[in-house]
Amino acid sequence: MRETQTMFSDFDIKMMKKAIRLAEKARGRTSPNPLVGAILVSGSEIIGQGYHRKAGEDHAEVVAIKDAEKRGYQVAGSTMYVTLEPCPIQGQTPPCTDLLIQKEIGRVIIGLTDPNPRVNGRGAETLRKAGIEVAAGLLEEEARRQNEIFVKHITKRMPFVAIKIAMSLDGKVATRTYDSRWISSAESRKMVHQLRNQYDCVLTGIGTVLRDDPLLNCRLDTRDRRDPVRAILDSGLKIPLDSRIVQSAGQIRTIIFTAMDADEKKKDVLKRKGVDVVEVEPDEYGLSLGHILKNLYEKGITSILVEAGPRVVTSLLRQNLFDKLLFFVAPLIIGNHGSRPLVEDLDICLIREAKGLLLNRVRRVGADIFIEAYPESKESSRVRGELPDLRETYPEPEEQRS
């Protein structure tokens, strides 16, 4: 049962916001699991709290209960605020509903009903049958947006795709000589490494590899940083064997998508160097991006950060194969003389045919403006300008605050 927001008190809202902030601490670490935070309250006192840190480890509900008991509190009769519906099924860990029933939790308030078809509503119903009071839907949209990656891959069986674009104020990504270093500020580039640390995979095209020889790793100076899987679109298998991508394939998982008729000898050489070479059938746009995204999903990839040039970006936009756009807009003007626009021809003649976007966040990052936008749909267009601003729910990382 989904409750209306008016049924929840200001204290309930405060506790759920805190639970969402807790869940955010594990961003990039729980894949393929969702982000989940939990707060345990007795009266108006927080007696335990926790979040799911990593797939295979304790779920947030378990962590919160253990925290309360470690501090000497009795949890029977307490209220649990949890951002996602407790699971009633055995996975890598036992069902959370069993523990909540065993510990005689009195009330459970849920942010988002689990979109997983195997769970959806069953966890809440299991608790109710055991006599536990359950209310769902508190800050539901905030909880859903926080778990947009999980929601996409569990319901659509496809990875969540975010396109990152660094551009000038007049919409250019490079000059006529293809120079693009550095359009964005040092602060923006650091934020990109944070994104790489959070997404499962970074995808780019061979043009970017040939021009920039990127490493596409995560260079944050933190102990828990991780390198994303690297996916390269290279139909003609033009990637140099001495490129940094190929040379580091033994250390960082690397996948190259290429045409069926690409050089067989080079495929073998790349495989010996640790590259996963995947042959893809073409479509009218080149290599079939739909098949590539499906292949990445089947390889366990739940989220993709696209860092590619205009050709790849345009193809994704044309086919509506994206879930979010991340713009880093620099206070620069490059002009039109042979410069590279952020998007190539979309064959749009009328304004009403343009790609509509919903702006979720706009903020300063160093000298740049960061814009987070979502594709407009028939459903989302009804709430234009009413998307939840997640800064109020969970703050930006400390190092990104001005």
Secondary structure, 3 states (H helix, E strand, C coil): CECCHHHCCHHHHHHHHHHHHHHHCCCCCCCCCCCCEEEEEECCEEEEEEECCCCCCCCHHHHHHHHHHHCCCCCCCCEEEEEECCCCCCCCCCCHHHHHHHCCCCEEEEEECCCCCCCCCHHHHHHHHCCCEEEECCCHHHHHHHCHHHHHHHHHCCCEEEEEEEEECCCEEECCCCCCCCCCCHHHHHHHHHHHHHCCEEEEEHHHHHHHCCCCCCCCCCCCCCCCEEEEECCCCCCCCCCHHHHCCCCCCEEEEEECCCCHHHHHHHHHCCCEEEEECEECCEECHHHHHHHHHHCCCCEEEECCCHHHHHHHHHCCCCCEEEEEEECCCCCCCCCEECCCCCCCCCHHHCCCEEEEEEEEECCEEEEEEEECCCCHHHHCCCCCCHHHCCCCCHHHCC
